[in-house]
Amino acid sequence: MSPSTTIMAPYKINVDMDTSLLQQLNRIDSAILNNEDERVALVHAMRAALSRIETPWESALQIVFTQPSVFAALKTCVDAGLFVQWLQQPLHGEPASASTLARLVDVDEMLLSRLLRHLAATNMLHEEAPGVYRLSRFAHSLGLPEYASMLPFLFETSLPGFSSLPAYLQSNKYANPADAKATNWHYLRGVSRFADLQSRPSEMATFQLMMTTYAANKTSWVDLYPVENEILRCAESTSSSALVVDVGGGRGHDLQRLLHLWQGLLDGNNTARIVAPTPGQLILQDRQATLVNAVGESLIRKMAHDFFQQQPVRGARVYYLHTVLHDWPDREAGVILGQIGLAMQVGYSRLLIHETVVRTDEVQDLSEWKKTTSDMQMMMVLSSAERTEQNWRELIARAGLTVVKIWNSGASAESIIEVVKDK
């Protein structure tokens, strides 16, 4: 240790004499915070503090016993319809006893009491009085289909996939997974996860609903990129009828957000003199099976398309890819980029890649845990990855394209990578 090294003494708390810190912690609620960035920073700090004060044994108990048992208790309650019924008549989400809830969903009272007691002990519920429970914000959300879908996804994808990942990596001699035809899911089920979902309609429905929920809780692209100046003002002078092509856009929620913003500007003062959208300017591309369930906006044209094949829409103002490329290793991602690049018009077209950019510098990233979690998920399911800025620049350059700017916003886990074609 060098003479200049300073060791900071840990902050000592005498709980018997000074309970101010504990009182402050017990009073913390999202309502007292000023903004989302402040809330995210506080969550980050509290999780870091917990990791410092837990003993190794407490951490081991959480990982090995507590978390799996909470998963099982929540899934059982979701399957029994507990949270849905709790929000409906006659309870309307009000506190209720275990006996009342057991009668509500026809579950053995002793069994349900044990499940509820554990969920309260792990802060999934609140125990108002002995045997009387109140919904937490999270438990309340499980009464909604979009959040309830995350529990089946956990058991259908995350748990089996991560359980097999260590053995898969060992069998692969610990090489970084990068082969879309030899993934962990091939190791587990003999087929890719996409092919597996096609043969399991109920799991596909769960996956699509879960992804819709996932997307709804992320920062919208219209809040990351200056769409008014760079897209909407080009609506009248666009060199083709296509203004935005959402490639692999799923059900079309990103185009729907753009359309709502567009219509909101028209309903306001419209000082920028933005013209109204016309049919054909917004194009949603995906597999036909996905488009069947797409949003029902008449101004959004639906087009079946395989993004590995030639892009049929030429010279659009914007081609948009939202979390498409992170599903694929570099070889396949390069093909997707290449097909779009061939369709782009030099000096006019933009490719907007809405993806995670993993930081590798010393700047604190409060969303890093979301990025690394997603990276592990991509590794586990698809042999793909979340990419660093250098990874993105190299991948895009190999496709003959150039990064203009990377747009970020606050604690958002995703960015917009703006790309052009120079020649």
N, C-alpha and C positions, 0 to 999 in steps of 0.2 A: 504494500500500500504506500503510495507516495505521500510525502509530508503535507502536501496541499489538499489531500482528500478530506472532505468534510462529511461526517456521518450525522445525518439528521435523526435526533432522538424521536421515537414514536410518541404521538400524542397520548397522554395518559388520561383515562377516565375513571373517576371515583364515583361509581353509580350511586353509592349510599349518600354521598355528600352533594353531588352535583348531577342532577338529572336533566339539566337543560338540553343537552344534546339528544337524549332519548325522547324528551317531550317534543322537540322540533321534528325529529324523525316521524313520530306518531301523528303529527299534524300535517305532514306533507300530503298534498293532493294536487292533481293536475290543474284544479281550478285556481290555485294561487300563483301559477306560473304565467309569465307575460306572453310567451310565444313558443312556437314549436321547437326552435333551436335551443331555447333554454330548457325545455322539457327533455329533449334528447341528451343534452349535456349532463343533466342531473341523473338520468337513468344510467348513463355511462359511468359517472362518478360513483353512484351507489353500488353498481355491480362490481366495480373495481375494489371498492372498500370491503364488500362482502368477501371477495376472494382473499383479501389480506387478513381478515379476522377469523375466518373459518379455520378449524384445524384440518389437517390432512384426512383424519377419520371422518369428520363431518362432510367434507367434499366427496370422499369415497361413498359414504352412505347415500348422498344425493344422487350420484351418478349411477350406482349399481342397484340400489333398492328403491329410493323414493321416486325418481323420475319415471321408471317403467311402471311402478304401481299407480302413479297418478294418471299415466296414459291409459292404463286398463280401466281405472275407475271412471274417467271421463268418457271413454268409448262405451262402457256399459250403460252409463246414464244417457248418452246420446242415443244409443240403440233402443233403449226403453222409452224414448220420447220424453224424458223428464223435463228438459229445459224448454222444449216447445210447449208442453202442457202447463208448465209453471207460468209461462207468460200469458196463457189464455185464461178464459173464465174457468173457475170462479176466482182464481188467485190473482191474476193480472200482475204477476211478478212480485207480489208482496211476500214478506217473510212467512215461512210455514214450518210446521213441525215435520219430523221424519215420518210420523204416522200418517199425517195428512197427505204428504207427498207419495207415500207408499200406496195408499188407496187410490190416488190420482192416476198412477201408472200401472197398478196391479203388479207390484213387486213386493216380495217378502219384506216386512218391516225391519227385521233384524239385519237382513242383507243390506238394505238401503241405508240403514243407520250407520253401518260400518263404512260404507262408501262415502256418505256425506261427512262423517266425522273425519275421515282421512282428507277429503277435499278441503274441509275447513282448516285442518291443521297445516295444510300446505298453501293456504291463502287463495285457493280456487273459489271458495265460498266464505261467507262470514257467519259465525255462530253468534246470534243475537242473545240467546239464553240457552241453557242446557237442552239440546235436542231440537232447537229452533234455528232455522237457517235463512240467511238473506243472500240473494244473488250478488256476486261481485260483477264488475263491469265485464270481465271476460266470460263468466258463466252466463250472464245475460245474453252475450253475443252468440252463445252456442244454441240459443233458441231460434236463431235465424239460419235458414238453409245454407247461405254462403259461408258462414263460419263453421257450422256443424259438419260441412263437407271436409274440413281439414283433418278431422279425426279418422275417417275412413282412409284418406290419403296417407296418413301416418302409418296405418297398419298395412295398407296395400302396397306402398312404395318405400317409404323411408325406413321403416323397421326391417323388412326383409332385405332391402338393398344394402343398408349399412351393416347388417349382420354378416353378409357375405363378402363385404369389401376387403377386410383384412386377408382372407384366404385367397381372394382373387388377385390382390396385389402381390402376395407371396408367390402364387403360381406364375405370375408374370415377371418374377425375379426383380420385383420392385422397380420396374421401369415406369416412367410417367405414362399413364394411359393416354393414347392418342389415336386409337384405331376404332372408328365408328362401327366396324364389323366384328370387333372382338372386345365388347364392353363387359363390365361387371354384370350387366343384365343378361348378356349372352351366357356368361358363366353360371348365372343363377337359374335362368329359365330356358336357355337355348335359342332365344330370339332377342331382337332389340326391344327396348321398352315401347317404342312407337308401334311395332308390330304386335307386341303383347297386348297393348291397349285396344287395338283393332279387334282382337279376338275376345275381349272382355268388355262388353257394352256398358255394364254397370260401373266398372272402374273408369272407363272413358268419360262417362257422365260426371263422376266424382271429380276426375282430374280437370275437366273443363270448368266446372263450377268453382273449384278451388283456385284455378288460375285466374278466373274472373275476379275473385275476392282479392287475390294477391295483387293484381293490377290496380284494383280500386284503391288500395292502400299505399300506392307509390305516388311520387310526384309526377303529375301529368306532364307530357312533353310540351304542351302549350304554355306551361309555366317555366320551362327550362330554355326554350328557344323563342326568339322574337318572331313569332309566326305572323303577326300583323304586318310588320314591315317587309319581311322576307318572302312571305307566301301570299297573304290575302291581297296585298296591293298589286300582285302580279296577275290576279284573276282575270282582269279585262284584257291585258296585253299578252297573256300566255301564248306561246308559239304553237301550242296544240290544245286540244280540248282537255287534256289531262293536266290537272294542277298538282294533285298529290296521289301517288300510288303507294298504298300500304301493302307491302310485300310480305306474305305470310302473316297477315293481320288478324287472324283468328275470327272472332265474331264482330270485329269492327268498332270496338269501344274507343280506340284512339281517334279514328276518323269522326266518330260521334262527338267526342270532346271538341275537336276542331270545329265541327259544324255548329255546335252550341255556342262556342265563342264567336264565330262568324255571325250567327244570327243575333247574338247579343249586341255586337257592335252596330249592326244594322238598325236594331231597335233603339239604340241610344242616339247621341248627337251625330255620330258618323262624320266627324270633322275630317277624317282622312278620305272621305268619299269612296269608301270601299263598295264595290258592286256586289249584288246579290249572287249567291251560288247558282249554278245551272247544272242540270243533269249531265253526268259524264266527267265533271271536273274532279270528283273524288272517287277513286277506284279502290276497292277492297279485293285483294287477291289471296286465295288460299285453296286448299283442297275442296272439292265439291261437297264432301261429307261434312266439312266444317261450315261452309257457307250456308247450308240448309238452316243452321241455327243462328245465323248472323242477325245483327240489329236490323229492324225494319224501317230504315230511313230511305225514303224514295230518292233522295238526292245522292245516295251512295250507290254506285254501280258495282255489282258483284261479278267477279271474273274468276273462274276456276283456273289455277295456274300452279305448276310445279317450279319452284324457284331454282331448281338445278337445270332447267331448260331455258331456251331463249326467251328473253323478256319481250312480250308482244307489244307493250306500250312504249313507244319511242319518243324521246325528247320531252318528257314531263318536266315540270318545274322541280318537283321533289319526289324522290323515291325514299320511302321510309321503312326502316327495319327495326322492329322493337323486340328485343330479346330473342332474335332468331339465330344470330351467329354464335351465341354462347351455347347453343344446343349442339354445335358441330366442331370437331377438331379442325385444325388449320387447313387441311387439304380440301375438305368439303366446304368450309367457309370461304375459301378462295374461289371455288367454282361459283358460289352464289354471288359474290362480289363481282366476279368477272362478267357474269350474265347481265347484271345491272349496269356495269361500266360500259358495255357495248351499246346499251340503249340510251345512255346519257348524252346530252348535247353540250359540247364544249362551250364554256362561257355563259351557260344558262342553267343547266340542270344542277341540282344539289342532291346528294345522298345523305340522309340523316340517320345515323346509327344510334339508337337509343339503348344503351347498354351500361353495364358496370365497368368502371375503370378503376382497377385496384391500385392504390397508392404504394409507392416504394420509397418515398422520401421521408423526411423526419417530421413533416407536418402531421399533427394529430388528426386522425380521421374517425369521427364519432360513429360513422356507419360501417366501420371496418368489419365488425362482427357479422353484419348482414352480407357483406361481400364475400367473406371467407366461408360463411355458411352456404351461400349459393355456389361457391366454387367447389366445395365438398359434394354438394348435391349433383352438380354437373359431372364431376369425376365418377360418382357412384352410379349414375344412371346412364350416361352417354359417352364417357371417355372424353369429355370436352372440358372447358375451363372458363373461368372469368379471367379476363386479360388485363395486364398492366398497360400503361400508356405506350411503353416501348413495344409490347406485343402487338397492340392495335396498329401503330404506325408501320411496323414491318409487314403485317398482314395486308394492310390497305395498299402499301407501296408495291407489294408483289402483284397486286391485281391491276397495277397501272394507274392508280388513283392517288390523290393527295389530300392529306388532312389540312383543313383551313383553320379550324378552331375547335376546342373542346369546351362545351358549355356546361357549367356546374351551377348548383344552387344550394347553399346552406348545407344541411345535414342529409340531403338526398343521397341515396345509395347509387343512383344512376346518373349518367351524363348524356348529353347529345354530342356525338362526334360528327362535325360537319365536314363533308368530303366533296371534292370536285374532280372533274376530269380535265386535265390540262391539254391533252392532245389526242 
